């Protein structure tokens, strides 16, 4: 099981806190690069004005998927330390829904690990999103790949390492 800090939270996510989690006990400059990704709620989606989103998850299953992603990252980029937080509950436009930080001695690995992580989150993290917009609401299709699907893993790797 990876030692990466991986969690769901109903509280607002602070990107700086996730960066500190990725640094762990080494905020002393051991890492030469920390790449971050902050996914936020869009005000407009598919031509509709978004009022808010609601994220739901079964936490034990979601944390298991995050652990699998962290294991995959460790397999490709062993020097990277990863931290991920994903929101649940009601989020307003502009709020962070997911924050990823990948700390590494070198920038290329940090960027690649960060990009790989968000691609895999979109593929396999069992978090469901309900979009409420002016005039209605809709459940937005989320992660549909089988976590063991090698083709999906390779697609995420290609996105990260292009």
C-alpha positions as CSV (number, residue, x, y, z in Angstrom):
1,X,0.0,0.0,0.0
2,X,1.5,3.4,-0.9
3,X,2.3,5.9,1.8
4,X,0.8,8.8,-0.3
5,X,-1.7,11.0,1.4
6,X,-4.9,10.2,-0.5
7,X,-8.3,11.3,0.6
8,X,-11.8,12.6,0.0
9,X,-13.1,15.6,1.9
10,X,-16.3,17.5,2.3
11,X,-14.3,20.6,3.2
12,X,-12.8,23.1,0.8
13,X,-9.4,22.0,-0.5
14,X,-6.4,24.2,0.0
15,X,-3.8,23.5,-2.7
16,X,-0.9,24.6,-0.4
17,X,-2.0,22.0,2.1
18,X,-1.9,19.3,-0.6
19,X,1.6,20.5,-1.6
20,X,2.7,20.2,2.0
21,X,1.3,16.6,2.1
22,X,3.3,15.7,-1.0
23,X,6.4,17.2,0.6
24,X,5.8,15.1,3.7
25,X,8.7,15.3,6.1
26,X,11.0,16.8,3.5
27,X,10.1,20.5,3.0
28,X,13.8,21.1,3.1
29,X,14.4,21.2,-0.6
30,X,14.8,17.5,-1.3
31,X,12.3,17.8,-4.1
32,X,13.4,20.0,-7.0
33,X,9.9,20.2,-8.4
34,X,6.4,20.0,-7.2
35,X,3.7,19.9,-10.0
36,X,0.2,20.6,-9.1
37,X,-3.2,20.2,-10.7
38,X,-6.3,22.0,-9.4
39,X,-9.5,21.0,-11.0
40,X,-12.3,23.5,-10.4
41,X,-16.0,23.7,-11.0
42,X,-16.8,25.5,-14.3
43,X,-19.4,28.2,-14.4
44,X,-20.5,27.1,-17.8
45,X,-20.6,23.5,-19.2
46,X,-22.0,22.4,-22.6
47,X,-23.6,25.8,-23.1
48,X,-25.4,25.7,-19.7
49,X,-24.9,28.0,-16.7
50,X,-23.8,25.8,-13.8
51,X,-25.4,26.7,-10.5
52,X,-23.5,24.1,-8.5
53,X,-22.2,20.5,-8.6
54,X,-22.7,17.7,-6.1
55,X,-20.1,15.0,-5.8
56,X,-20.9,11.6,-4.1
57,X,-18.6,8.7,-3.4
58,X,-18.3,5.6,-1.4
59,X,-15.2,6.5,0.4
60,X,-13.6,3.1,1.0
61,X,-13.9,2.2,-2.7
62,X,-12.7,5.7,-3.8
63,X,-9.6,5.5,-1.5
64,X,-8.8,2.0,-2.8
65,X,-8.9,3.4,-6.4
66,X,-6.6,6.4,-5.3
67,X,-4.2,3.8,-3.7
68,X,-4.1,1.9,-7.0
69,X,-3.3,5.1,-8.9
70,X,-0.6,5.9,-6.3
71,X,0.9,2.4,-6.8
72,X,0.9,2.9,-10.5
73,X,2.6,6.3,-10.2
74,X,5.2,4.7,-7.9
75,X,5.8,2.0,-10.5
76,X,6.5,4.5,-13.3
77,X,8.1,7.3,-11.2
78,X,9.6,5.8,-8.0
79,X,11.1,9.1,-6.8
80,X,7.7,10.9,-6.9
81,X,5.7,11.5,-3.7
82,X,2.0,12.0,-4.5
83,X,-0.8,13.6,-2.6
84,X,-4.4,13.8,-3.8
85,X,-7.6,15.2,-2.3
86,X,-11.0,15.1,-4.0
87,X,-14.1,17.0,-2.8
88,X,-17.5,15.5,-2.0
89,X,-20.7,17.4,-1.4
90,X,-21.9,20.6,-2.9
91,X,-19.4,22.8,-4.8
92,X,-20.0,26.2,-6.3
93,X,-18.4,27.4,-9.5
94,X,-14.7,28.3,-9.0
95,X,-14.3,25.9,-6.0
96,X,-11.6,23.2,-6.3
97,X,-13.0,19.7,-6.8
98,X,-9.6,17.9,-6.9
99,X,-6.1,18.8,-6.1
100,X,-3.1,16.7,-7.0
101,X,0.5,17.4,-6.0
102,X,3.5,15.4,-7.3
103,X,6.8,16.1,-5.7
104,X,10.0,14.9,-7.4
105,X,13.7,15.6,-7.6
106,X,13.1,16.5,-11.3
107,X,10.4,18.5,-13.1
108,X,9.7,16.0,-15.9
109,X,8.7,13.2,-13.5
110,X,6.6,15.6,-11.4
111,X,4.7,16.8,-14.4
112,X,4.2,13.3,-15.8
113,X,3.1,11.8,-12.5
114,X,0.6,14.7,-12.0
115,X,-0.9,14.4,-15.5
116,X,-1.0,10.6,-15.2
117,X,-2.8,10.9,-11.9
118,X,-5.6,13.1,-13.2
119,X,-6.1,11.0,-16.3
120,X,-6.5,7.9,-14.1
121,X,-8.7,9.7,-11.6
122,X,-11.0,10.6,-14.6
123,X,-10.9,6.9,-15.7
124,X,-11.4,4.9,-12.5
125,X,-12.2,7.0,-9.5
126,X,-15.8,6.1,-8.4
127,X,-17.0,9.6,-7.7
128,X,-20.4,10.6,-9.1
129,X,-21.2,14.2,-10.2
130,X,-24.6,15.8,-10.4
131,X,-24.7,19.1,-12.2
132,X,-27.4,21.6,-11.4
133,X,-27.9,24.3,-14.0
134,X,-30.4,26.9,-14.9
135,X,-33.5,25.0,-15.9
136,X,-32.5,21.5,-14.7
137,X,-30.0,19.0,-13.5
138,X,-28.1,16.0,-14.8
139,X,-25.8,13.2,-13.6
140,X,-22.5,13.6,-15.5
141,X,-21.0,10.3,-16.6
142,X,-17.9,9.7,-14.6
143,X,-15.2,7.0,-14.3
144,X,-16.2,4.0,-16.4
145,X,-12.9,2.2,-17.0
146,X,-12.1,-1.1,-15.3
147,X,-9.1,-0.3,-13.0
148,X,-7.3,-3.4,-14.4
149,X,-7.8,-2.4,-18.0
150,X,-4.3,-2.2,-19.4
151,X,-5.4,-0.2,-22.5
152,X,-6.9,2.5,-20.2
153,X,-3.6,2.6,-18.2
154,X,-1.6,2.9,-21.3
155,X,-3.8,5.7,-22.6
156,X,-3.3,7.6,-19.4
157,X,0.5,7.0,-19.7
158,X,0.5,8.3,-23.3
159,X,-1.4,11.5,-22.2
160,X,1.2,12.0,-19.4
161,X,4.3,11.3,-21.4
162,X,3.1,12.0,-24.9
